[in-house]
Amino acid sequence: SGGGVIVTEFHVVEGDMVSDEAPHHTAATEALVPDAAVGTARAAVAAADSLAPAAAVPVEVAKRITTDDVRLLDVTIDHGALLDGAACVTRLAFPAWEGADIEMKQETDGITNKQGHPFSVEDMQDAHKAALVATRLAQWHKVELPMPRVSKLFATIRKWLTSVPDIFPPSDSPTATKQSLLKSALVKEVDMLEQELSKLNSPVVFSHCDLLCGNLLYTARTDTVSFIDYEYGGYAPRGFDIGNHFCEHAGFDCEWERYPSKDFQLRWLKRYLEASNGETASSEAVHRLYVEVNKYALAAHVFWGIWSIVQSQVSDLDFDYAGYAMLRFNEYWRRKDEFLAL
């Protein structure tokens, strides 16, 4: 492979930010290639915008799009034939490889044990690792996708809103509490938030949109950080991707006291801007980004709060989605006035 390694991930996604159609199957690849191939970046990322699932064959190759650094393979994969799909992607990425020499194995517990060690919640606050994340995300945000540079953030939120009940949790639900959310109120809140955030003119960039600790991998041997799980990736405002990452410092238990302090954020954001622009960042530029990111952190609470409401109705996983939704919305209300006043 000439020093390259390819890892292919297959996800079943409902309501992601890559495609207008949901649920559907997506495939995403991160090709780890020699540094010379991509300048200062250690990896180039391709996020594939999938088509409708093929009915007659396990895998349908729709098209190939070549960019300067990354060849984008737009592939539809049958979830019932994942190994066939992985084999197809491998053949396309490395046509010189002999099929008899390729061994396929389905990993049921993620790829973290192969590519690096996943972050813990505590690692999110580690100064050195945080700086690596900031630098890596600056590289990600430079990726150009062969599609219109249009954010789907609020379009996705509104799509999910169509599946939200008029009152949540329903009064007859076993998860019903003294707190409740009205769908009509959420719609108004989303409208208000979109209007306020549009004033920031946050650049629309290729965003991961789910940089929680489990999706960050640290490799000690090379002292590098990489990202996994791109199913929510796509074009979105820069402030949302960073603000969401800061919210994820709290972990799934939503320990909001772990939300990064202003000092931590300013250091992180300075590193990000300097990695992005290749020059020293002024204090004014760092402060402007600080305002942008914290206001978009509110959108992250709404995004995952509404997502959790939908999941509470359709998912069979053993997770308290309804409770998680309330934790996110409670923090949204607690921080709303403070952040919007920045």
C-alpha positions as CSV (number, residue, x, y, z in Angstrom):
1,S,0.0,0.0,0.0
2,G,3.0,2.3,-0.2
3,G,2.8,3.2,3.5
4,G,-0.9,3.8,3.5
5,V,-3.5,2.2,5.7
6,I,-7.3,2.3,5.1
7,V,-9.9,1.9,7.7
8,T,-13.5,1.6,6.6
9,E,-16.4,2.2,8.9
10,F,-20.0,1.2,8.2
11,H,-22.9,2.8,10.0
12,V,-26.7,2.6,10.0
13,V,-27.7,6.2,10.5
14,E,-31.0,7.9,11.2
15,G,-31.2,11.6,10.3
16,D,-27.6,12.4,9.8
17,M,-26.2,15.7,8.4
18,V,-24.6,14.2,5.3
19,S,-27.7,13.3,3.3
20,D,-31.3,14.5,3.0
21,E,-32.6,11.0,3.1
22,A,-32.9,9.0,6.4
23,P,-32.7,6.3,7.5
24,H,-30.1,5.1,5.1
25,H,-26.7,3.4,4.9
26,T,-23.4,5.4,4.7
27,A,-19.8,4.5,4.4
28,A,-16.9,6.8,5.4
29,T,-13.2,6.3,5.0
30,E,-10.1,7.8,6.6
31,A,-7.0,7.1,4.5
32,L,-3.8,7.4,6.4
33,V,-1.2,8.3,3.9
34,P,2.5,9.5,4.0
35,D,2.8,13.2,5.0
36,A,4.3,14.1,1.7
37,A,1.0,13.3,0.0
38,V,-1.0,15.9,2.0
39,G,1.5,18.5,3.1
40,T,1.3,19.1,6.8
41,A,-1.8,17.0,7.3
42,R,-1.2,13.4,8.5
43,A,-4.5,12.2,7.1
44,A,-7.1,13.2,4.6
45,V,-10.8,12.5,5.2
46,A,-13.5,11.6,2.8
47,A,-17.1,11.5,3.9
48,A,-19.3,9.8,1.4
49,D,-22.8,11.1,0.7
50,S,-24.7,7.8,0.2
51,L,-27.4,7.0,-2.3
52,A,-30.5,4.9,-1.8
53,P,-29.8,1.3,-0.7
54,A,-29.4,-1.0,-3.7
55,A,-32.1,-3.6,-3.9
56,A,-30.6,-6.3,-6.1
57,V,-26.9,-6.3,-5.2
58,P,-25.0,-5.9,-1.9
59,V,-23.0,-3.0,-3.1
60,E,-23.6,-0.5,-5.9
61,V,-20.8,1.8,-6.9
62,A,-22.4,5.0,-8.1
63,K,-19.4,7.2,-9.0
64,R,-15.9,8.2,-8.2
65,I,-14.9,11.8,-7.6
66,T,-11.3,12.8,-7.5
67,T,-10.0,15.8,-5.5
68,D,-6.5,17.0,-5.0
69,D,-5.9,14.9,-1.9
70,V,-8.7,12.4,-1.6
71,R,-10.6,10.2,-3.9
72,L,-14.2,10.1,-2.8
73,L,-15.9,6.8,-3.3
74,D,-19.7,7.2,-3.3
75,V,-20.8,3.6,-2.4
76,T,-24.1,2.2,-1.3
77,I,-23.8,-0.7,1.1
78,D,-26.4,-3.3,2.2
79,H,-26.3,-3.5,5.9
80,G,-26.9,-7.2,5.6
81,A,-23.7,-7.7,3.6
82,L,-21.1,-5.5,5.4
83,L,-18.1,-7.7,4.6
84,D,-19.0,-7.6,0.9
85,G,-19.2,-3.8,1.2
86,A,-15.9,-3.6,2.9
87,A,-14.3,-5.8,0.3
88,C,-15.7,-3.5,-2.5
89,V,-14.3,-0.4,-0.9
90,T,-10.9,-2.0,-0.4
91,R,-10.8,-3.1,-4.0
92,L,-11.7,0.4,-5.2
93,A,-9.1,2.0,-2.9
94,F,-6.3,-0.4,-3.7
95,P,-7.0,-2.0,-7.1
96,A,-3.5,-3.5,-7.2
97,W,-4.2,-5.7,-4.2
98,E,-5.0,-9.4,-4.9
99,G,-8.3,-10.5,-3.6
100,A,-6.8,-13.8,-2.2
101,D,-4.4,-11.8,-0.1
102,I,-7.2,-9.7,1.6
103,E,-8.7,-11.0,4.8
104,M,-11.9,-9.3,6.0
105,K,-12.9,-9.2,9.7
106,Q,-16.0,-7.6,11.2
107,E,-15.2,-5.7,14.4
108,T,-18.1,-5.6,16.8
109,D,-16.5,-3.3,19.4
110,G,-15.3,-0.4,17.2
111,I,-11.8,0.2,15.8
112,T,-10.4,2.0,18.8
113,N,-8.1,-0.9,19.8
114,K,-6.6,-0.8,16.3
115,Q,-6.0,2.9,15.7
116,G,-5.2,4.3,19.1
117,H,-6.5,4.7,22.6
118,P,-9.9,6.5,23.0
119,F,-10.0,9.6,25.1
120,S,-11.5,9.5,28.6
121,V,-13.6,12.4,29.8
122,E,-10.5,13.5,31.8
123,D,-8.3,13.4,28.7
124,M,-10.5,16.2,27.2
125,Q,-9.0,18.6,29.7
126,D,-5.4,17.5,29.2
127,A,-3.6,20.5,27.8
128,H,-1.3,18.6,25.4
129,K,-4.0,16.3,24.0
130,A,-6.5,19.2,23.8
131,A,-3.9,21.1,21.7
132,L,-3.6,18.1,19.4
133,V,-7.4,18.0,18.9
134,A,-7.4,21.8,18.1
135,T,-4.8,21.3,15.5
136,R,-6.4,18.2,14.0
137,L,-9.8,19.9,13.8
138,A,-8.3,22.9,12.0
139,Q,-7.0,20.4,9.4
140,W,-10.4,18.8,9.1
141,H,-12.1,22.1,8.6
142,K,-9.9,22.7,5.5
143,V,-11.3,19.6,3.7
144,E,-13.2,20.5,0.6
145,L,-16.2,18.2,-0.3
146,P,-17.5,17.8,-3.9
147,M,-20.8,19.2,-3.0
148,P,-22.3,22.7,-2.3
149,R,-20.9,24.4,0.8
150,V,-24.3,24.7,2.5
151,S,-24.9,24.0,6.2
152,K,-27.5,21.4,7.0
153,L,-27.5,22.0,10.7
154,F,-30.9,23.6,11.1
155,A,-32.5,21.7,8.3
156,T,-31.5,18.5,10.2
157,I,-32.9,19.9,13.4
158,R,-36.2,20.8,11.8
159,K,-36.4,17.4,10.1
160,W,-36.1,15.7,13.5
161,L,-38.6,18.1,14.9
162,T,-41.3,16.5,12.7
163,S,-40.9,13.3,14.7
164,V,-41.2,15.0,18.1
165,P,-44.6,14.5,19.9
166,D,-46.6,17.6,20.8
167,I,-45.7,17.1,24.5
168,F,-42.6,15.3,25.7
169,P,-42.5,13.1,27.6
170,P,-46.2,12.1,27.1
171,S,-48.2,12.2,30.3
172,D,-48.8,8.4,30.1
173,S,-45.1,7.6,29.5
174,P,-43.2,5.7,32.1
175,T,-40.5,8.3,31.8
176,A,-42.8,11.2,32.4
177,T,-41.5,13.7,34.9
178,K,-42.6,16.9,36.4
179,Q,-40.8,18.6,33.5
180,S,-42.2,18.6,30.0
181,L,-41.4,20.1,26.6
182,L,-43.9,21.5,24.2
183,K,-43.2,20.9,20.5
184,S,-44.6,24.3,19.6
185,A,-42.1,25.9,22.1
186,L,-39.2,24.0,20.6
187,V,-40.1,25.2,17.1
188,K,-40.1,28.8,18.3
189,E,-36.8,28.3,20.1
190,V,-35.2,26.8,17.0
191,D,-36.4,29.7,14.9
192,M,-35.0,32.2,17.4
193,L,-31.7,30.5,17.7
194,E,-31.1,30.2,14.0
195,Q,-31.8,33.9,13.6
196,E,-29.4,34.9,16.4
197,L,-26.6,32.6,15.3
198,S,-26.9,33.7,11.6
199,K,-25.6,37.1,12.8
200,L,-22.3,35.5,13.6
201,N,-21.5,34.6,10.0
202,S,-19.7,31.5,11.2
203,P,-17.8,29.9,8.3
204,V,-19.4,26.8,6.9
205,V,-16.7,24.0,7.1
206,F,-16.5,20.3,6.8
207,S,-17.4,19.4,10.4
208,H,-17.3,16.1,12.4
209,C,-20.3,17.2,14.6
210,D,-19.8,14.5,17.2
211,L,-16.4,14.9,18.8
212,L,-17.2,13.2,22.1
213,C,-14.3,11.5,24.0
214,G,-15.0,8.1,22.5
215,N,-14.5,9.5,19.0
216,L,-11.1,10.9,19.7
217,L,-8.1,8.5,19.5
218,Y,-4.7,9.2,20.8
219,T,-1.7,7.3,19.5
220,A,1.3,7.6,21.9
221,R,3.8,6.2,19.5
222,T,3.3,9.1,17.1
223,D,1.8,11.6,19.6
224,T,-1.1,12.2,17.3
225,V,-4.9,12.4,17.5
226,S,-7.3,11.1,15.0
227,F,-11.1,11.1,14.7
228,I,-13.5,8.2,14.1
229,D,-17.3,7.9,13.5
230,Y,-18.2,10.4,10.8
231,E,-21.9,9.6,10.4
232,Y,-23.0,13.1,11.5
233,G,-20.2,14.7,9.4
234,G,-20.9,17.3,6.7
235,Y,-20.9,21.0,6.1
236,A,-21.9,22.9,9.2
237,P,-20.9,26.2,10.9
238,R,-17.4,26.1,12.4
239,G,-18.8,27.4,15.7
240,F,-21.1,24.4,16.0
241,D,-18.4,21.8,15.6
242,I,-16.2,23.4,18.2
243,G,-19.0,24.4,20.6
244,N,-20.4,20.8,20.4
245,H,-16.9,19.5,21.2
246,F,-16.7,21.7,24.3
247,C,-20.1,20.5,25.4
248,E,-18.9,16.9,25.1
249,H,-16.3,17.6,27.8
250,A,-19.1,16.9,30.2
251,G,-19.5,13.3,29.0
252,F,-22.6,11.3,28.7
253,D,-23.3,11.9,32.4
254,C,-23.6,15.6,31.5
255,E,-21.3,16.8,34.3
256,W,-21.6,20.4,33.2
257,E,-19.0,21.6,35.7
258,R,-16.5,20.0,33.2
259,Y,-17.5,22.5,30.5
260,P,-14.2,24.2,29.6
261,S,-13.4,27.4,31.5
262,K,-12.8,30.6,29.5
263,D,-9.0,30.4,30.0
264,F,-9.0,26.8,28.7
265,Q,-11.1,27.8,25.7
266,L,-9.0,30.8,24.8
267,R,-5.8,28.7,24.8
268,W,-7.6,26.0,22.7
269,L,-9.1,28.5,20.2
270,K,-5.7,30.3,19.8
271,R,-4.1,27.0,18.9
272,Y,-6.9,26.2,16.5
273,L,-6.7,29.6,14.7
274,E,-2.9,29.4,14.4
275,A,-3.1,25.9,13.0
276,S,-5.8,27.0,10.6
277,N,-4.2,30.3,9.4
278,G,-0.5,29.5,9.8
279,E,0.1,32.8,11.7
280,T,-0.1,34.2,15.2
281,A,-3.7,34.7,16.2
282,S,-4.6,38.1,17.7
283,S,-6.4,38.3,21.1
284,E,-9.3,40.0,19.2
285,A,-9.7,37.1,16.8
286,V,-9.5,34.6,19.6
287,H,-12.2,36.4,21.5
288,R,-14.5,36.6,18.5
289,L,-14.2,32.9,18.1
290,Y,-14.9,32.4,21.8
291,V,-18.2,34.3,21.4
292,E,-19.1,32.3,18.3
293,V,-18.3,28.9,19.8
294,N,-20.2,29.5,23.0
295,K,-23.3,30.7,21.3
296,Y,-23.2,27.7,19.0
297,A,-22.9,25.5,22.1
298,L,-26.6,26.4,22.6
299,A,-27.3,24.9,19.2
300,A,-25.5,21.7,20.2
301,H,-27.8,21.3,23.2
302,V,-30.9,21.7,21.0
303,F,-29.4,19.4,18.3
304,W,-28.8,16.5,20.7
305,G,-31.8,17.2,22.8
306,I,-34.1,16.8,19.9
307,W,-32.2,13.9,18.6
308,S,-32.6,12.2,22.0
309,I,-36.3,12.8,21.9
310,V,-36.6,11.0,18.6
311,Q,-34.3,8.2,19.7
312,S,-36.4,7.7,22.9
313,Q,-39.3,6.7,20.6
314,V,-37.4,4.5,18.1
315,S,-34.3,3.0,19.7
316,D,-34.2,-0.3,21.5
317,L,-30.8,0.4,23.1
318,D,-30.6,0.3,26.9
319,F,-30.0,4.1,27.3
320,D,-32.2,6.7,28.9
321,Y,-32.7,8.9,25.9
322,A,-35.6,10.8,27.5
323,G,-33.5,11.6,30.5
324,Y,-30.6,12.6,28.4
325,A,-32.8,14.9,26.4
326,M,-34.0,16.7,29.5
327,L,-30.4,17.1,30.7
328,R,-29.4,18.8,27.5
329,F,-32.4,21.1,27.4
330,N,-32.0,22.0,31.1
331,E,-28.4,23.1,30.4
332,Y,-29.6,25.0,27.3
333,W,-32.0,27.0,29.4
334,R,-29.4,27.6,32.1
335,R,-26.9,28.9,29.7
336,K,-29.1,30.6,27.2
337,D,-29.1,34.2,28.5
338,E,-25.5,34.1,29.5
339,F,-24.2,32.9,26.1
340,L,-26.5,35.0,23.9
341,A,-25.4,38.1,25.9
342,L,-21.7,37.5,24.9
